[in-house]
């Protein structure tokens, strides 16, 4: 599996609050399926980071682009392949 970092920059904080629970449920489903390595908000409330595990960039993009916060336009998605140096 390859790791991909999805940077989710906040665009519309008020609207984001309305889809937050759906976003969390979406992430929980993919955590349970083993598709997420790590996730969490930035402490300055500017958005968050999700690290997806996927076989390809396209697979990771499909996961990230279908996140409700991306679909609803409350956050801007930037996706990059990422490599951990912990190994």
Buried (B, 14 or more C-beta within 10 A) or exposed (E): EBBBBBBBEBBBEEBBEEBEEBBEEBBEEBBEEEBBBEBEEEEEEEBBBBBBBBEEEEBBBEBBEEBBBBBBEBBBBEBEEBEEEEE
